[in-house]
Amino acid sequence: MKPGAAIAVSAIFFAVLHMNPWQAIPAFLLGILFGYVYYRTGSLKLTMLMHCANNTLAVIITNIPSLAEAETMKDVMSSWAYICVYIACIIIIAASLVVFKGIRR
């Protein structure tokens, strides 16, 4: 299987294993990033660290008292702010891919 296809298939499994439709798209995108990082670096430890950092951030955010009652991010911020954060995340992921592309195995 070509690397791109293997990364996509593993990202799909990563998304499905979260068993939550609202987490599926972000999990798929993170799965693509993790798969690409693994492919470029050969380091499973790095991808595990990235996953740990993501989960740690999620736990911290869910334990902020002012966010405890929020069901969605729309309860926390305006639609415009949400779009800006979303775009910033896409830019960060794209920049990460550029950085990881320069890393050789």
Salt bridges, closest charged atoms under 4 A:
none
